[in-house]
Amino acid sequence: MGKPKRKLSPAEKAEKKRRRREFMTIFINGKQKRVRRPPTIDGLPVDEFIARNADPIWLFQNGMYEELHQWEQERDNPQPKPASDDNNADHLDDALPF
């Protein structure tokens, strides 16, 4: 057999870890390509983070009119919350024979 694989030095390990955080591997035409990862904030894509946390003034100041319109639509037409299943679970527990 061939030579055993050599261990990486601490500096090489740190560089490998940094590259893994910065790049990801994707397939294009059946070949692997390394591309930069999209930027994230707290693990969320930037667009989703802004949509969840931005207020209307910030959206207007930064020219994000589509997101502002969507925010206004959600404010004017709130989605009804589904009935909680906790009450149903209590009734099912009472009906069990043991």
LUMRO-323316 format. One line per 4 residues: number of its first residue (from 1); for each residue x, y, z of C-alpha. Coordinates in nm, 3 decimals. Example, Ala and Ser with C-alpha at 12.3 -4.5 7.8 and 13.67 -1.06 7.14 Angstrom:
1	1.230 -0.450 0.780  1.367 -0.106 0.714
This chain:
1	0.000 0.000 0.000  0.096 0.365 -0.023  0.224 0.601 0.239  -0.002 0.683 0.533
5	-0.167 1.022 0.510  0.014 1.290 0.707  -0.165 1.487 0.977  -0.236 1.856 0.921
9	-0.062 2.115 1.133  -0.281 2.343 1.348  -0.232 2.628 1.099  -0.338 2.402 0.811
13	-0.643 2.284 1.007  -0.746 2.644 1.075  -0.708 2.735 0.707  -0.915 2.433 0.603
17	-1.189 2.529 0.848  -1.189 2.890 0.720  -1.219 2.772 0.357  -1.511 2.543 0.448
21	-1.696 2.837 0.605  -1.625 3.065 0.309  -1.686 2.827 0.016  -1.930 2.550 -0.073
25	-1.914 2.282 -0.338  -2.185 2.265 -0.605  -2.224 2.065 -0.924  -2.233 2.244 -1.261
29	-2.265 2.025 -1.573  -2.164 1.720 -1.371  -1.846 1.878 -1.238  -1.771 1.998 -0.887
33	-1.713 2.372 -0.850  -1.623 2.568 -0.539  -1.821 2.890 -0.501  -1.844 3.144 -0.221
37	-2.129 3.088 0.022  -2.405 3.349 0.015  -2.381 3.598 0.304  -2.591 3.522 0.612
41	-2.688 3.700 0.933  -2.746 3.473 1.234  -2.772 3.179 0.993  -3.047 3.339 0.781
45	-3.001 3.468 0.426  -2.973 3.848 0.427  -3.303 3.901 0.240  -3.497 3.684 0.485
49	-3.334 3.852 0.787  -3.433 4.195 0.652  -3.787 4.079 0.577  -3.828 3.954 0.935
53	-3.661 4.239 1.122  -3.684 4.562 0.922  -3.933 4.832 1.009  -4.117 5.031 0.738
57	-3.905 5.344 0.784  -3.582 5.150 0.726  -3.730 4.978 0.420  -3.835 5.316 0.275
61	-3.498 5.482 0.347  -3.313 5.200 0.173  -3.541 5.192 -0.133  -3.686 4.847 -0.064
65	-4.034 4.936 -0.188  -4.136 4.580 -0.280  -4.065 4.460 0.075  -4.246 4.767 0.214
69	-4.551 4.685 0.001  -4.541 4.323 0.121  -4.510 4.441 0.483  -4.817 4.664 0.438
73	-5.014 4.378 0.280  -4.933 4.148 0.572  -5.026 4.421 0.820  -5.362 4.489 0.651
77	-5.453 4.122 0.594  -5.328 3.919 0.892  -5.330 3.541 0.849  -5.569 3.359 1.085
81	-5.387 3.141 1.334  -5.467 2.768 1.316  -5.652 2.619 1.610  -5.411 2.477 1.860
85	-5.394 2.100 1.888  -5.315 2.116 2.262  -5.685 2.115 2.353  -5.748 1.814 2.130
89	-5.457 1.627 2.289  -5.608 1.679 2.636  -5.936 1.523 2.525  -5.755 1.228 2.369
93	-5.561 1.166 2.690  -5.884 1.157 2.891  -6.032 0.894 2.659  -5.742 0.649 2.695
97	-5.831 0.346 2.910  -5.492 0.327 3.081
